Amino acid sequence: MVAENHILALKGPPGSGGRLPTAIAGSVLARIEKLIAGSVRMGFRHSSQPPGRPPEWLRKTCDVRFCGVESEGDETTLLTFEAPRFGDVADEVYRQGQLFESHPSQDDTGFDLLGDMLDHVANRVVDSERFDSQLLERLRRFSRSMKRGIESITVRGHRLRDRNPPKITRQITEIATSLRETTPAESRVRVAGKLDMIRASDNVFELILDPGQRVRGVWVGGESSVLGDLWERQVVIDGSAVFRPSGSLLRVDAEGMREASDGDHFFSKLPTPTPQHVDLAGLRAPQTASTGANAIYGQWPGDESEEEILTALKELD
C-alpha cells in the first residue's frame, strides 16, 4: 500500500514553533482525526456520522497515522501524517462501480477530502455534499484551539494546492457556525420510488422518483437483506430527511422499506424542509371593517334549520 504524506502547519502561539503545549497539540490531534473521518464518510456515504459499526474498508480509509513533529520558524509547528489512498484500502467499493458522481477518486486520501470540505465551507457552498450539520459542528469546535493561541491550521500535501492551501481559522469556524444555524432541521418523511442502485458494502442506495428525480439514502433499519429483496421494485421508505443549508435534500436515513402499493404514488416527490419560523408580523395585521372576523361576522342568514344546514354540507362533500 502506498501512503501519502500530509502536513498540518499550526501557526501560533508566538515562540512555540515545534514545541506546542501538550494540551494544545493533543486537542488538535483529537479533533483533526474526527474531522478527517467525517469528511471521508461524507465522501462515500453522504453522512458524517452513520449509525452502527462502519465496514472494515471504511475504517481503513480513515486510518491516518501521526509520524512526527518539526518546527518552521519561531511560531509554526509542522505535524506530519501518513494517509492511505482510497483505491488501496477500499478496492471492493470501486469494483462495484461508482454509485454517485461525487464518489471520491481512488487516488484521494482523507486529507484531500478534508481540504475539499474546508474549501466549500470557506466559500459558503450552501448546496455542498462535502458536509452536513454534524461535520459543521466538529469544525466549529476548532474555535477552542483558536482561543488557546492557534492562529491557523494549514493542510498541505498530495493534491492540495501549494498556493492558497485550505486552512482552519477562526473565520472558517464562524462560517461553519453560520451554515449550521441556517441548515433546516431533519424531518420525518415517506418517499416512494424505484430502488435503482444499492451499494452492498455500506447500505447506500438510490431511489428514482416518478418525475425522474433521484434521492440518495442510507439504510439504517438493521438487517440489510431487505434491500436486495426489493431491488428494481417500486418501494416506499420511511425515515429522516437531511437537508443542506440551501434547503435542498442531501439524503434520507431510511429506517423502513417495503414494496409500494397503488396509493403510495402520492409520496413520489422530493422531501422539503418544514418551515421553522412563523410570520408573527403577518399574524398581527390589524383588522378592518371588511377583513378578519369582520368579513364573516353577521353574514350567516340564521333562518335555516339544522337539517337544512346538514343537507347543504353533504352536498358540498
C-alpha positions in Angstrom: 0.0 0.0 0.0 1.3 3.5 -0.9 0.7 6.1 1.8 0.7 9.8 1.0 2.4 12.3 3.3 0.4 15.2 4.6 1.3 18.1 6.9 -0.7 20.2 9.3 1.0 23.6 9.8 -0.1 25.1 13.1 0.7 28.8 13.3 1.0 30.2 16.8 1.4 30.9 19.6 4.5 33.0 19.1 7.7 31.3 20.2 6.1 27.8 20.2 7.5 26.6 16.8 7.9 22.8 17.2 7.2 23.0 21.0 3.4 23.3 21.4 2.0 22.8 24.8 0.7 19.3 25.3 -2.9 20.4 25.9 -3.0 22.3 22.5 -1.3 19.6 20.5 -3.5 16.9 22.0 -6.7 18.8 21.3 -5.8 19.4 17.7 -4.8 15.8 17.1 -8.0 14.5 18.6 -10.2 16.9 16.7 -8.5 16.5 13.3 -8.9 12.8 13.4 -12.7 13.1 13.8 -12.8 15.8 11.2 -11.0 13.7 8.6 -13.2 10.6 9.4 -16.3 12.8 9.0 -15.0 14.2 5.7 -14.3 10.6 4.4 -17.7 9.4 5.4 -19.4 12.3 3.6 -17.4 11.4 0.5 -18.6 7.8 0.5 -21.9 7.8 2.3 -23.1 11.5 2.3 -23.3 11.1 6.1 -20.5 12.2 8.5 -21.8 10.0 11.4 -23.6 7.0 10.0 -25.1 4.8 12.7 -23.7 1.4 13.6 -20.3 -0.1 13.1 -18.6 1.1 9.9 -17.5 -1.6 7.4 -13.8 -2.6 7.6 -12.9 -0.8 4.3 -14.4 2.5 5.6 -12.4 2.2 8.8 -9.2 1.7 6.7 -9.8 4.8 4.7 -9.7 6.8 7.9 -6.6 5.1 9.3 -4.4 8.2 9.4 -1.0 7.8 11.2 0.9 10.5 13.0 4.6 10.4 12.0 6.3 13.3 13.7 6.7 17.0 14.6 9.1 19.7 13.3 9.4 23.5 13.6 9.1 26.1 10.8 10.3 29.3 12.1 9.5 30.7 15.5 5.8 30.2 15.6 4.8 27.4 13.3 4.7 23.7 14.2 4.5 21.0 11.5 2.7 17.8 12.2 3.4 15.1 9.7 0.9 12.3 8.9 0.6 9.3 6.5 -2.8 8.6 4.9 -3.8 5.7 2.6 -5.1 6.1 -0.9 -8.7 5.0 -1.1 -8.1 2.7 -4.0 -5.6 0.7 -2.0 -7.8 0.1 1.0 -11.4 0.2 -0.5 -10.9 -1.9 -3.6 -14.2 -3.7 -3.0 -16.1 -0.5 -3.3 -14.5 0.6 -6.5 -15.1 -2.8 -8.1 -18.8 -2.2 -7.6 -18.6 0.9 -9.8 -19.4 4.5 -8.8 -22.8 4.9 -7.4 -22.8 8.7 -7.3 -21.0 11.3 -9.3 -19.3 12.6 -6.2 -17.6 9.2 -5.5 -14.0 10.0 -4.3 -11.1 9.4 -6.6 -9.2 6.2 -5.9 -6.0 8.4 -5.6 -7.6 10.6 -2.9 -6.9 10.4 0.9 -8.8 11.6 3.9 -6.7 14.8 4.0 -7.7 15.5 0.4 -11.4 15.3 1.3 -10.8 17.4 4.4 -9.3 20.1 2.2 -12.3 19.9 -0.2 -14.7 20.3 2.7 -12.8 23.3 4.1 -12.8 25.0 0.6 -16.6 24.5 0.4 -17.2 25.9 3.9 -14.8 28.9 3.3 -16.7 29.7 0.1 -20.2 29.1 1.7 -21.3 26.5 -0.8 -24.8 26.0 0.5 -25.6 23.1 -1.8 -22.4 21.2 -0.9 -22.2 17.5 -0.5 -19.0 17.8 1.5 -20.6 18.5 4.9 -23.7 18.0 7.0 -24.7 19.6 10.3 -22.7 17.2 12.4 -19.5 17.8 10.4 -20.0 21.6 10.6 -20.3 21.2 14.4 -17.0 19.4 14.6 -15.3 22.1 12.6 -16.9 24.8 14.8 -15.2 23.2 17.8 -11.8 24.2 16.5 -12.6 27.6 17.7 -11.5 26.4 21.1 -8.0 25.8 19.7 -8.0 29.3 18.3 -8.8 30.6 21.8 -5.6 28.9 23.0 -3.4 30.9 20.6 -3.6 28.9 17.4 -4.0 31.4 14.5 -4.4 28.9 11.7 -4.1 25.2 10.8 -3.0 24.8 7.1 -3.5 21.4 5.3 -0.7 20.5 2.9 0.4 17.6 0.8 -0.7 15.3 -2.2 -3.2 17.1 -4.4 -3.9 20.0 -2.1 -2.5 23.0 -3.9 0.7 24.7 -2.7 -0.7 28.2 -3.3 -3.6 29.2 -1.0 -4.0 25.8 0.6 -7.1 25.1 2.7 -6.9 26.3 6.3 -8.8 26.2 9.6 -9.1 29.6 11.0 -11.3 31.5 13.5 -13.2 32.9 10.5 -13.9 29.5 9.0 -15.2 28.2 12.3 -17.6 31.2 12.4 -18.8 30.4 8.8 -19.3 26.8 9.9 -21.5 28.0 12.8 -23.5 30.2 10.4 -24.1 27.4 7.9 -25.1 25.0 10.6 -27.6 27.5 12.1 -29.2 28.1 8.6 -29.5 24.4 7.8 -33.1 23.2 8.1 -33.8 20.6 10.8 -34.2 17.0 9.9 -37.8 15.9 9.3 -39.7 12.6 9.2 -40.6 11.7 5.7 -42.1 9.0 3.5 -40.8 8.7 -0.1 -41.8 6.3 -2.9 -39.7 5.4 -5.9 -37.9 2.7 -7.8 -35.0 1.1 -5.8 -32.4 1.6 -8.6 -29.0 1.3 -7.0 -27.6 -0.5 -3.9 -24.0 -0.5 -2.6 -24.0 -3.7 -0.5 -20.7 -2.8 1.2 -22.3 0.0 3.3 -26.0 0.0 2.6 -26.1 3.2 0.5 -28.9 3.2 -2.1 -30.7 5.4 -4.6 -34.4 5.9 -5.5 -35.8 7.1 -8.8 -39.0 9.1 -8.3 -41.7 9.2 -10.9 -40.7 12.7 -12.2 -37.2 11.2 -12.8 -35.5 12.8 -9.8 -33.1 10.8 -7.7 -33.0 10.5 -3.9 -29.9 9.2 -2.1 -30.4 7.2 1.0 -28.6 5.3 3.7 -30.2 2.2 5.2 -30.2 2.4 9.0 -33.0 0.0 9.7 -31.0 -3.0 10.8 -30.9 -6.2 8.6 -29.9 -5.2 5.1 -31.2 -8.2 3.2 -34.4 -6.3 2.6 -32.5 -4.1 0.1 -31.6 -7.0 -2.1 -35.1 -8.4 -2.0 -36.6 -5.1 -3.2 -34.0 -4.1 -5.8 -35.5 -2.6 -9.0 -39.0 -2.6 -7.5 -41.2 0.3 -6.6 -40.8 0.8 -2.9 -41.7 3.2 0.0 -39.1 4.3 2.6 -39.7 5.8 6.0 -37.0 7.8 7.7 -35.4 11.2 8.3 -34.7 13.7 5.6 -31.4 15.5 6.0 -31.0 18.9 4.2 -28.3 21.2 3.1 -28.0 24.9 4.2 -29.8 25.8 0.9 -32.8 23.7 1.9 -32.2 21.1 -0.8 -32.2 17.4 0.1 -28.9 15.8 1.0 -30.0 12.3 1.9 -32.7 10.2 3.6 -31.7 8.0 6.5 -34.2 5.1 5.9 -35.4 3.1 8.9 -38.1 1.2 7.0 -38.6 0.0 3.4 -41.4 -2.0 1.8 -42.9 -2.7 -1.6 -45.1 0.2 -2.7 -48.9 -0.1 -3.2 -51.1 1.8 -5.7 -51.8 4.5 -3.1 -48.2 5.2 -2.4 -47.7 7.2 -5.7 -48.6 10.3 -3.7 -45.2 10.1 -1.9 -43.1 10.0 -5.1 -41.7 13.6 -4.6 -38.7 15.2 -3.1 -38.9 16.0 0.6 -38.8 19.6 1.5 -37.9 21.3 4.8 -40.6 22.0 7.4 -40.9 25.8 7.9 -39.1 26.8 11.0 -40.4 30.3 11.5 -43.8 31.8 11.9 -44.5 35.2 10.4 -45.7 36.9 13.6 -45.9 40.3 11.9 -48.3 38.9 9.4 -50.4 37.4 12.2 -50.6 40.8 13.9 -52.0 42.6 10.9 -54.8 44.9 12.0 -58.4 44.1 11.1 -60.6 46.5 9.1 -64.3 46.6 8.6 -64.0 44.1 5.7 -61.2 41.8 6.8 -60.6 39.2 9.5 -63.5 38.2 11.6 -65.4 41.2 10.5 -65.6 39.7 7.0 -67.8 36.9 8.2 -69.4 38.2 11.4 -73.2 38.6 10.9 -73.1 37.1 7.4 -74.9 33.9 8.3 -78.6 34.2 7.5 -79.6 32.4 10.6 -83.0 31.2 9.4 -82.0 27.7 8.2 -82.9 24.7 10.2 -80.2 22.3 11.4 -81.5 19.7 9.0 -81.1 22.1 6.1 -77.6 23.0 7.1 -76.5 19.4 7.3 -78.1 18.7 3.9 -76.2 21.6 2.4 -72.9 20.4 3.9 -73.4 16.9 2.5 -73.9 18.4 -1.0 -70.5 20.2 -0.6 -68.7 16.9 0.2 
